[in-house]
Amino acid sequence: MLGVTWAPGTRTAPRIEVRLLQNGAWSDWRELAADPDTQSDDPTARPGTAPTFVGDSAGVEVRALVDEGAAQPQDLKVALIDPKLLASDANPETVQPASPRAQAPMPPGIITRAGWGADESLPGSCDSSYNRTVRAATVHHTEGNNNYTKEQSPGIVRGIYAYHVQSNGWCDVGYNFLVDKYGQIFEGRRGGITQPVKGAHAYNWNTDTMGVSLMGSYTSTMPTEVQLDATVRLIAWRLAAYYRNPWARITINGITSEVINGHRDVYSTDCPGNALYAYLPTFRQRVADAMGSFETPIKTRWEQLGGARGPAGEPRVGEAPVATGRVTEFENYDIFSAAGVRTSFTKGTIRDKYRSLGTANSFLGFPNSDEICDGRTGCFNGFTSGGVILWSANTGAHFNRGAIREKYASVGYEQGFLGYPTTDEMCSNNSCHQDFTGGSIVWSPQTGAQVVRGSILDSYRAAGGRTGFLGAPRTGEQCDSTGCRQEFVGGTIWYSFPTASHWTRGVVQARYLQMNGPRSFLGYPTTDERCANGGCRQDFTGGSLMYSAPTGAKFVRGTIREKYFSLGGGASSLGYPTTDEICSDANNCQQQFTGGRILWNRDRGAWVG
């Protein structure tokens, strides 16, 4: 590949001529065509000739000619680019984009940047820039040599890429797509073949357009039929996906032209060559025929919403299949359609959440309602799976589904005491939970879905929640005039206003329940179970339960309890109780311990005996 560039700001382009040393002899001088796309929106970019494929050469001479009296061009630079031959050039990998709708012809296969061997590490390369939409397609030709083989095409594209970046000073290929004379379509500027990537293909006409360049010079020669056919199918696919009329005229940056235009329609240039430009009316008809009817449920819904002037805005990523239906991503809405489902949209934070889950490919399925807002607190979208995504300003957007949603419904959805979800459903260890502003719903296959809230929820979380020793709740909260309880797989949490919430479990809980729980003299627990020194202790409003493996669970209370704990409790020489308190009458009691006993008399008090 060979090209010549000169300093930015040069008023009159020089005429560049070259001759090549091939097979031991110098060729005649020939002119290098000016690059039809050398004018960039970037004032620092270097203008120059088109990069020209010259084949194998041992040497090159270049001369620059100007009219008499004209200023000499400054900073002339010759670019010699060897794109090298890659093993993949004979059969570059292609991708097959999805058809914009079922009745449309399949779009052509496209050789990706990876397929043609783009060196993404070239100095000067830039991140992708995106337009709002695609409103028009501009047809170019690359100029240069038409005599290349199919296997040489990927190398030519690599050369154009290197020339645009390293010689012109652009940050990528200027065109969105290139088409060779064999009908091969190459992805140009990086950013995604289905995205509205902003190119650098036409001065002041890069906004909301795509540039397609036919590889070769078509001033006096027509492109091949396979080249034209591939270009027709490419542009038909892209315009149909964006609901564009191929016969319309549009205005961009003060310039009015056809939706399908030649480069010379929007800038002073010979591009795309006289022969190809003269063919454009027929080309538009071929594109229109390939597009067919572009009425779809999504397009109809978009137009009902006001089209580009409505709240959805312009289509940003064209209509394409998703799961068993279709989607178009607009500036502000995503609109989905599927057989038997109302064509519906998502937007805002709910749209972001739905996208993060995989949209219609996710467990939620397709939206079967638009976003519905109560006008006060929040909004939601329903989906074909029966799930929803709910949003409020304070909680953000979260999905809600399945058994947890059924339980949520039973307590009034977001209008009930639970309010809006503050998390998504979170699952591990064969159980799930979802948090809400007013509590949590916990589910396991053994226990079903149960609500946990308030002080009991605080205690439950402190104990590790569903993945802690308590496991999933077996019941909902059960309350009477004195307090509440909630049973879990691994224990129970008890609540009263004076004591707050505390859990019981295992042998201590069994003894507590045997004694009639909070209805006994023990009342409600005032602490959780605490274990040390070979045993455990739990305090209640009316006493304590002490446990060790050799002694089981025994209660201590009153003055005996005070004496016991004053001596150090289970850590003292007394050890753990081996009996409950035993009273011979109302005035005399005693309690046995592994290391002794405590006696009590109404008049004398408690002592170790």
CORKAVEN-V416091 format. One record per helix or strand of 2 or more residues. SS is the DSSP state (~ for helix, > for strand). FROM is the first residue (numbers start at 0). TO is the last residue. Records with the same first field share a line. If there is no record, write none. Layout:
BEGIN
SS: FROM-TO + FROM-TO
END
This chain:
BEGIN
>: 1-4 + 14-21 + 24-25 + 29-31 + 47-48 + 58-64 + 76-79 + 93-95 + 108-110 + 135-140 + 176-178 + 184-186 + 208-213 + 248-251 + 254-257 + 259-261 + 314-321 + 324-329 + 332-337 + 340-346 + 371-372 + 377-382 + 387-391 + 395-399 + 425-427 + 430-435 + 438-443 + 447-451 + 477-478 + 483-487 + 490-495 + 499-503 + 529-531 + 534-539 + 542-547 + 551-555 + 581-584 + 587-592 + 595-600 + 604-607
~: 86-90 + 112-115 + 149-166 + 224-240 + 262-264 + 273-290 + 296-303 + 306-308 + 347-356 + 358-360 + 401-409 + 412-414 + 453-461 + 464-466 + 505-513 + 516-518 + 557-565 + 568-570
END
